[in-house]
Amino acid sequence: DLQKKQTQRSVFRCNILGAQGSGKSGFLQAFLGRNLQRQRRIREDHKSFYAINTTYVYGQEKYLLLHEVMPDFDFLSETDLSCDVVCLVYDINNPSSFEYCAKVYKQYFIDSKTPCVVIAAKSDLYDVRQHYSLSPHDFCRKHKLHPPQPFTCNTTDAPSKDIYTRLTTMAMYPHMAQTDLKNSTFWLRASLGATVFAVLGFAMYRALLKQR
């Protein structure tokens, strides 16, 4: 039973690739709880290509390290390619954005065992037709990837962390990335641990306040 399996590792690395302006930085900053409004207040010299935060899978606390890779298709280094899970980010409102993701996947990851996830960023905007031979959904279906995962950081509150839980789960169980991970029941069970952990944490917090 997958729920009973434990992994000794506590830190997993996710590399974020995508064309310039695709939404990579927004995706990275959202992991730290920053929506678009808060991101716009960050000074350029304070921005980072890395972000680390906790996620919970089956109640286990894990750390996910995000690394934004510069969009230089011809010069991706071993470091750029070495990770536990890959995010291919494209802007749904830019018709030229998905082509970069498709080329990177076919050039570097099509024969790799590293799990890949396509992120349909800026999902609050209008979804335009991409200038590529296959639509993002058809491309993912052809290569047996998950359908593009919609994401936006243009939210009132902190952006949802569900996608980061999924990424951590795929990094923990890469051999299942294309099989059981497509099962909605699997995701429900995996994320349930995080929900229970959050509820218990809030209850403990209230109990401590009452003791003061």
Residue pairs with C-beta under 8 A, 6 or more apart in sequence:
2 173
2 176
2 180
2 186
3 58
3 189
6 60
7 60
7 172
9 62
9 172
10 61
10 62
10 63
11 52
11 62
11 63
11 64
11 65
12 62
12 63
12 64
12 65
12 84
12 85
12 167
12 168
12 171
12 172
13 64
13 65
13 67
13 82
13 83
13 84
13 85
13 171
14 64
14 65
14 66
14 67
14 83
14 84
14 85
14 86
14 87
14 167
14 171
15 67
15 69
15 80
15 81
15 82
15 83
15 85
15 86
15 87
16 24
16 27
16 28
16 66
16 67
16 68
16 69
16 87
16 89
17 24
17 69
17 71
17 76
17 80
17 86
17 87
17 88
17 89
17 100
17 101
17 104
18 24
18 71
18 87
18 88
18 89
18 90
18 97
18 100
18 101
18 119
18 121
19 71
19 90
19 91
19 94
19 96
19 97
19 99
19 100
19 101
20 71
21 91
21 94
21 97
22 71
22 89
22 90
22 91
22 94
22 97
22 100
22 121
23 89
23 90
23 91
23 119
23 121
23 122
23 151
23 153
24 68
24 69
24 89
24 121
25 39
25 47
25 68
26 36
26 39
26 121
26 122
26 153
27 66
27 87
27 89
27 119
27 121
27 151
27 153
28 49
28 50
28 51
28 66
28 68
29 38
29 39
29 42
29 51
29 153
30 39
30 151
30 153
30 158
30 159
31 51
31 53
31 64
31 66
31 161
31 164
32 51
32 53
33 158
33 159
34 42
34 153
34 158
34 159
35 153
35 154
35 155
35 156
35 157
35 158
35 159
36 153
36 154
36 155
39 153
49 67
49 68
49 69
49 70
50 65
50 66
50 67
50 68
51 65
51 66
52 63
52 64
52 65
52 66
53 63
53 64
53 164
54 61
54 62
54 63
54 64
55 61
55 62
55 63
55 64
55 161
55 164
55 165
55 167
55 168
55 194
56 62
56 165
56 193
56 194
56 197
56 198
57 165
57 168
57 169
57 172
57 190
57 193
57 194
58 189
58 190
58 193
59 193
59 194
59 196
59 197
60 193
61 197
62 168
62 172
64 164
64 167
64 168
64 171
66 87
67 83
69 76
69 80
71 100
73 100
73 103
73 104
73 107
76 104
76 108
81 108
83 114
84 114
84 115
84 171
84 174
85 114
85 115
85 116
85 117
85 167
85 168
85 170
85 171
85 174
86 109
86 114
86 115
86 116
86 117
87 116
87 117
87 119
87 167
88 101
88 104
88 105
88 116
88 117
88 118
88 119
89 101
89 118
89 119
89 121
90 97
90 98
90 100
90 101
90 118
90 119
90 120
90 121
90 130
90 136
90 148
91 97
91 121
91 122
91 125
92 120
92 121
92 122
92 123
92 125
92 126
92 127
92 128
92 150
93 122
93 125
93 126
93 127
93 128
94 128
95 128
95 129
95 130
95 131
96 130
96 131
97 130
98 130
98 132
98 136
98 139
99 130
99 131
99 132
101 118
101 136
102 132
102 134
102 139
105 116
105 143
109 116
110 143
113 174
114 174
115 170
115 171
115 174
115 177
115 178
116 145
117 145
117 146
117 149
117 163
117 166
117 167
117 170
118 136
118 139
118 140
118 145
118 146
118 147
118 148
118 149
119 148
119 149
119 151
119 163
120 127
120 136
120 148
120 149
120 150
120 151
121 151
121 152
122 152
122 154
123 150
123 151
123 152
124 152
124 154
129 135
130 136
132 139
134 142
136 148
137 147
137 148
139 145
140 146
140 147
140 148
141 147
144 178
145 178
146 181
146 182
149 163
149 166
151 159
151 163
152 159
153 159
162 191
165 190
165 191
165 194
166 181
166 187
169 181
169 187
169 190
170 177
170 181
173 181
180 186
181 187
